[in-house]
Amino acid sequence: MDAVERLQSMLDESQDRDNPGPEALRTIMESVRTVAVVGISRNPEKAARRIPAYLAANGYDVIPVNPFVDEVLGKKVRPTLADVTEPVDMVLVFRPSQEAATVVEAAMQRQEKPVIWLQEGIQADEAAARARAQGFSVVQDLCAYKVHKAL
């Protein structure tokens, strides 16, 4: 199975039929360099720590965002997305679905129009639709680690 087929298989399993297709996912993963990770965990056992650590090890500049953590992955953690002053290419969300819309709305306030990526199992359909209508690329219910590995 090639990368496109693996990505299509993941997309077929996602609950969001409006996710970008395999080639668009490839473009996202190749063009993104700076990732603000909202909900990063200090616990190395959790996906919200393992996946950002993997991305950092694979050349992405990870900016941790969590109001309850001071430092993670050797970096100072920002309390909110609004506290991230440098431009970001992607906002990767590790918050429960019921809290994700707030993060999507905050990402939509950013001038650089970052990709908004809600990790596997996380969806905010109404907020995602608003963001897409404003020209944002939004990925929901898809694992950034699995997509990167598939490529």
C-alpha positions in Angstrom: 0.0 0.0 0.0 1.5 3.4 -1.0 1.3 6.6 1.0 -1.8 7.9 -0.8 -3.7 4.6 -0.2 -2.6 4.6 3.5 -3.8 8.2 3.9 -7.1 7.5 2.1 -7.7 4.6 4.4 -7.2 6.9 7.5 -9.5 9.5 5.9 -12.2 6.8 5.4 -12.0 6.0 9.1 -12.3 9.7 10.1 -15.7 11.0 11.2 -15.1 14.2 9.1 -15.8 13.8 5.4 -14.7 17.3 4.7 -11.0 16.7 5.7 -8.4 17.6 3.1 -7.6 14.7 0.7 -4.3 12.7 0.7 -2.3 15.1 -1.5 -3.5 18.1 0.5 -2.4 16.3 3.7 1.0 15.7 2.2 1.3 19.3 1.3 0.3 20.3 4.8 2.9 18.0 6.4 5.6 19.2 4.0 4.9 22.9 4.3 4.3 23.2 8.1 7.4 24.0 10.2 6.1 25.7 13.4 3.3 23.9 15.4 1.5 25.3 18.4 0.3 22.3 20.4 -2.7 23.3 22.5 -3.2 20.8 25.3 0.3 19.4 25.3 0.8 17.1 28.3 3.8 16.8 30.7 3.0 13.1 31.0 5.3 11.2 28.5 2.7 8.3 28.4 0.0 10.4 26.8 -0.5 11.0 23.1 -0.6 14.7 23.8 3.1 14.4 24.7 4.3 11.5 22.5 3.0 13.0 19.3 4.5 16.5 19.8 7.8 14.9 20.9 7.7 12.8 17.6 7.1 16.0 15.6 9.9 17.8 17.3 12.2 14.9 16.7 11.3 15.1 13.0 12.2 18.7 12.4 9.0 20.6 13.4 9.3 23.5 15.8 6.8 22.7 18.6 5.5 25.5 20.7 3.8 24.0 23.8 0.5 25.6 25.0 -1.1 24.5 28.3 -2.0 26.8 31.2 -1.1 24.2 33.8 2.5 23.3 32.7 5.6 25.5 33.0 8.0 23.6 30.7 7.8 20.6 28.4 10.1 19.2 25.8 12.7 21.6 27.1 10.6 24.7 26.2 8.7 27.3 28.1 4.9 26.6 27.9 2.5 29.3 26.8 -0.7 29.5 28.8 -3.0 30.2 25.8 -2.7 30.3 22.0 -3.0 34.1 22.3 0.2 34.1 24.2 2.1 32.6 21.2 3.5 35.7 19.6 5.5 34.2 16.8 3.8 33.0 13.6 2.7 29.4 13.5 1.9 27.2 10.5 -0.3 24.8 12.4 -2.4 24.7 15.6 -2.5 21.1 16.8 -5.3 20.5 19.3 -5.3 17.9 22.1 -8.4 19.1 24.0 -11.7 17.3 24.4 -14.3 17.9 21.6 -16.5 20.0 23.9 -13.5 22.4 24.4 -12.1 22.2 20.8 -14.4 24.9 19.3 -12.9 27.5 21.6 -9.4 26.6 20.3 -10.6 26.7 16.7 -12.1 30.1 17.3 -8.7 31.3 18.9 -6.8 29.9 15.9 -9.1 31.8 13.5 -8.0 35.1 15.2 -4.4 34.5 14.0 -3.3 36.6 11.1 -1.2 33.9 9.5 -4.2 31.6 9.0 -2.6 28.4 10.4 -3.7 24.9 9.5 -6.1 23.9 12.3 -5.6 20.2 13.2 -7.8 18.4 15.7 -6.2 15.2 16.8 -7.8 11.8 16.3 -11.1 11.5 18.3 -11.6 15.3 18.5 -14.2 17.2 16.5 -15.8 20.6 16.6 -17.9 20.5 13.4 -19.6 23.9 13.6 -16.4 25.7 14.4 -14.5 23.8 11.7 -17.2 24.7 9.1 -16.9 28.4 10.1 -13.1 28.2 9.8 -13.2 26.4 6.4 -15.7 29.1 5.2 -13.0 31.7 6.1 -10.4 29.9 4.1 -8.6 27.9 6.9 -7.5 24.4 6.3 -9.0 22.2 9.0 -8.3 18.6 9.8 -10.4 16.8 12.4 -10.4 13.3 13.9 -7.1 12.4 12.3 -3.8 11.6 14.0 -0.9 13.9 12.9 1.6 11.1 13.9 -0.1 8.5 11.8 -0.4 10.8 8.8 3.3 11.8 9.1 4.3 8.1 9.4 2.2 7.2 6.3 4.2 9.7 4.3 
